[in-house]
Amino acid sequence: MSFVQPVSMHEDEGLRQLISDASICKGTKFYKMFIFHHINDLSSYLEERRRHGAAVGFVPTMGALHEGHLSLVDRAKSHTDVVVCSIFVNPAQFNNSADLESYPQTIDEDIYKLEMHGCDVLFLPSVAEMYPDGVAERIDVDLGPVAEKLEGLFRPGHFRGMATIVDKLLAVVNPRCLFMGQKDYQQSLVVKELLDRTRRDVELHIVPTMREPDGLAMSSRNMRLTEGERQQANLIYQCLVSIQAQAGIKPFKIVQKECADLLEKKGIRPEYILLCNADTLEALDDYDRSQPMIALIAVFIGEIRLIDNLVL
């Protein structure tokens, strides 16, 4: 059941005029989550909230929400007054049209989950709303060397497309705080570079990766795994733990080969297994405790590409 929830009586008439939609009731609890489809409506609403002293937190997503996304909403609620989540499957960051077409979309379930976690606002724009001049539009900002490594090599154009939509969304939401997950570690570094280059006054919060009981990092793409593939997918985390545990015991090159052999034996195709400087993502030949380190993995399980990482 859902119905339009009136704005609470203490909020003024100007604010009341700016609400486009609201979906509220799930089970026996009531939540007021406003759903906006248009940039002008959302911007006006948030500006009014800021005028009343509210700090805005922002969680950008592509939907198919899981507990990892919801942990970002929870963190945002603990740091800000108004939590905005966006759901937008951004065509500009897919370099594979088949991947875009098969990306899971579960909007009804997503709305329910956001309501249950007390999200205040959902921004649900169309492609035309975000790209009025066409999806070929790209941001003209130097994203730095960090965008050229790893995912930047294997997914050409991905980070440029991602940075384009993040910059557009930040311009709309104008948050005080931005919340992103550590699972997409390189993405968070690229966004940090974007914020620095564009001089946006936004605090970036990186929230630890949420994992399934067997260690698999939660990901929307996990929905596309078959039962057999899902059983094998926990090997990704096992490899990361092995890389961490072998520090100072074996040379990394040996551990790297052991992980690759294990994955390939199980029919998983590794794209990269790397040890890097955690700040710059410069690849390391071996363990080096004098600098921050992170292990990163990208693999294909069938047609599904999964990534994960572990800070050492």
Residue pairs with C-beta under 8 A, 6 or more apart in sequence:
1 25
2 23
2 24
2 25
3 24
3 25
4 21
4 22
4 24
5 22
5 24
5 30
5 32
6 16
7 15
7 16
7 19
11 52
14 48
15 45
15 48
15 49
15 52
18 41
18 44
18 45
18 48
19 34
19 45
20 34
20 35
20 36
20 37
20 38
20 41
21 34
21 35
21 36
21 37
22 32
22 33
22 34
22 35
23 33
23 35
23 111
23 115
24 30
24 31
24 32
24 33
24 115
25 31
26 112
26 115
26 116
29 116
31 115
31 116
31 118
32 120
33 111
33 114
33 115
33 119
33 120
33 121
33 122
34 45
34 120
34 121
34 122
35 111
35 121
35 122
35 124
36 42
36 45
36 121
36 122
36 123
36 124
37 123
37 124
37 125
37 126
37 129
38 125
38 129
39 125
39 129
39 172
42 84
42 121
42 123
42 172
42 173
43 172
43 174
45 121
46 56
46 82
46 84
46 121
46 173
46 174
47 174
49 56
49 81
49 82
50 56
50 174
53 81
54 80
54 81
54 82
55 79
55 80
55 81
55 82
55 176
55 177
56 80
56 81
56 82
56 83
56 84
56 173
56 174
56 175
56 176
56 177
57 76
57 77
57 79
57 80
57 81
57 82
57 83
57 84
57 175
57 176
57 177
57 178
57 179
58 76
58 83
58 84
58 85
58 86
58 169
58 170
58 173
58 175
58 177
58 178
58 179
59 69
59 72
59 73
59 76
59 83
59 84
59 85
59 86
59 119
59 179
60 85
60 86
60 88
60 165
60 166
60 169
60 178
60 180
61 69
61 72
61 85
61 86
61 87
61 88
62 87
62 88
62 89
62 90
62 103
62 220
63 87
63 88
63 89
63 104
63 105
63 106
63 107
63 110
63 220
64 103
64 104
64 105
64 106
64 110
64 220
64 223
65 87
65 106
65 109
65 110
65 113
65 114
65 220
66 210
66 218
66 219
66 220
66 222
67 210
67 218
68 181
68 183
68 209
68 210
68 217
68 218
68 219
69 85
69 181
70 113
70 114
70 117
71 181
71 207
71 208
71 210
72 179
72 180
72 181
72 207
73 83
73 85
73 114
73 117
73 118
73 119
73 179
74 117
75 179
75 205
75 207
76 83
76 177
76 179
76 205
77 83
77 117
77 118
79 177
79 205
80 175
80 176
80 177
82 120
82 121
83 118
83 119
83 120
83 121
84 119
84 120
84 121
84 122
84 123
84 173
84 175
85 114
85 119
85 121
85 122
85 123
86 122
86 123
86 124
86 125
86 169
86 173
87 107
87 110
87 122
87 123
87 124
88 123
88 124
88 125
88 130
88 165
88 169
89 100
89 103
89 105
90 130
90 161
90 162
90 164
90 165
91 100
91 127
91 131
91 135
91 161
92 131
92 135
92 137
92 138
92 160
92 161
92 162
92 164
92 165
93 157
93 158
93 159
93 161
93 162
93 164
93 165
94 100
94 103
94 158
94 161
95 155
95 156
95 157
95 158
99 305
102 224
103 220
104 220
104 221
104 223
104 224
107 124
111 122
114 122
123 169
123 172
123 173
127 135
130 165
130 168
130 169
131 137
137 164
138 160
138 161
138 164
139 160
139 163
139 164
139 167
139 194
141 163
141 167
141 194
141 197
141 198
142 197
143 159
143 160
143 163
143 190
143 193
143 194
143 197
144 190
144 193
144 197
145 280
146 152
146 186
146 189
146 190
146 193
146 280
146 281
147 159
147 160
147 163
147 190
147 193
149 186
149 276
149 281
149 282
149 283
150 186
150 272
150 274
150 276
150 281
150 296
150 298
151 158
151 159
151 186
151 187
151 298
151 307
152 158
152 159
152 186
154 271
154 272
154 298
159 187
159 190
162 187
162 190
163 190
163 191
163 194
166 191
166 194
167 194
167 198
170 178
170 200
170 202
175 202
176 202
176 203
177 202
177 203
177 204
177 205
178 191
178 195
178 202
178 203
178 204
178 205
179 205
179 207
180 187
180 188
180 191
180 204
180 205
180 206
180 207
181 188
181 206
181 207
181 208
181 209
181 210
182 188
182 206
182 207
182 208
182 209
182 309
182 311
183 209
183 210
183 217
183 218
183 219
183 307
183 308
183 309
184 307
185 294
185 296
185 309
186 281
186 296
188 204
188 206
189 281
191 204
192 204
194 200
195 202
195 204
209 217
209 218
209 308
209 309
210 217
210 218
211 217
211 218
211 237
212 218
212 234
214 234
214 237
215 234
215 237
215 238
215 241
216 222
216 230
216 233
216 234
216 236
216 237
217 236
217 237
217 306
217 308
219 306
221 304
221 305
221 306
222 230
222 233
222 306
224 303
224 304
225 233
225 301
225 302
225 304
226 302
229 301
229 302
229 304
232 266
232 267
232 268
232 301
233 301
233 306
235 262
235 263
235 266
235 268
236 263
236 268
236 297
236 299
236 306
236 308
237 308
237 310
238 262
239 259
239 262
239 263
239 273
239 297
240 295
240 297
240 308
240 309
240 310
241 310
242 255
242 258
242 259
243 252
243 255
243 256
243 259
243 273
243 275
243 295
243 310
243 312
244 295
244 310
244 312
246 252
246 255
247 287
247 289
247 293
247 312
248 287
248 289
251 286
251 287
252 275
252 284
252 285
252 286
252 287
253 285
253 286
256 273
256 274
256 275
259 270
259 273
259 297
260 270
260 273
263 269
263 270
263 299
264 270
267 301
268 299
268 300
268 301
269 299
269 300
269 301
270 297
270 298
270 299
271 298
271 299
271 300
271 305
272 296
272 297
272 298
273 295
273 296
273 297
274 283
274 295
274 296
274 297
275 283
275 284
275 286
275 287
275 293
275 294
275 295
275 312
276 282
276 283
276 284
276 293
276 294
276 295
276 296
277 284
277 291
277 292
277 293
277 294
278 291
278 292
278 293
278 294
278 311
279 291
279 292
281 294
281 296
284 291
284 293
287 293
287 312
292 311
293 311
293 312
294 309
294 310
294 311
294 312
295 309
295 310
295 312
296 307
296 308
296 309
297 307
297 308
297 309
298 305
298 306
298 307
299 305
299 306
299 307
300 306
